[in-house]
């Protein structure tokens, strides 16, 4: 029993509980700026109303708001989708996979049994899903033998979450998955193979999806252009700003078509005259407001136009 033996014991011991989600205290520490409701595990529980509103904002508007707030690594593009024109929003539930290594996998399986987890490890994240979640998985971009789910698990995902998936990996059974009403998937590819030589090494922990860092509880906005992950504490600000920009653009386009203002006037800082015209236009078209007038007025107090 030399140094090598003790090194292996220490190495394996370091993986004890590796598949466990971070503790509730850790989750709260990571998301300390969130002051709203939380799930039992500590994940931020973004209100359903924001999930609904987020479907109507563009990726570009959300991206611009995020960049302005200092978050530069929250978007990833180049996906294959089941339904290209169907937006998907939800709260992130995260999973991390790695290529199988027998000694580590043995520890992970034993820990899963200890935690009362059922079946193969790629079903464990599905069991943890809540309504409104989106299953986000780092499958290290594996296509052949990287099919994390097929239509059986797809039905289970939709039953538990009412939503779909974002996988940096692949799926199988496209025809079967297309039949699940309301389910969508953003993946790297499709393959008829079964999952092989992959092990679950993290559940509800911070993960990397392409060039984005994802935290459990992030608001996920997935559209044809790509997927953006919005930290829970920024959701209200990002959505409100994106909605305002969309309103501002709609008004500007209208006035340009009417010939009332020049492109230079609309594209530069607005004069008091244009601002008042914009507010009058909103008063005349209240149905265009995606937020309450009180929320808009509060936002305008911080807006520099």
Secondary structure, DSSP 8 states (H G I E B T S, - for coil): --HHHHHHHHHHHTTTTTTS---HHHHHHHTTT--S-B-TTS-B---HHHHHHHTTS-HHHHHHHHHHTT--S-EE---EESSTT--EEEEEEEEEEEE--HHHHHHHHHHHHHTT--SSGGGHHHHT--TTEEEEEE-TT--TT-B---HHHHHHHHHHHSS-EEEESEE--HHHHHTSTT--EEESEE-SS---SEEEEEESS-EEETTEEE-TT-EEEEETTEEEEE-GGGHHHHHHHHHHHHHHHHHHHHHHHHTSS-HHHHHS---HHHHHHHHHHHHHTGGG-SS-HHHHHHHHTT---
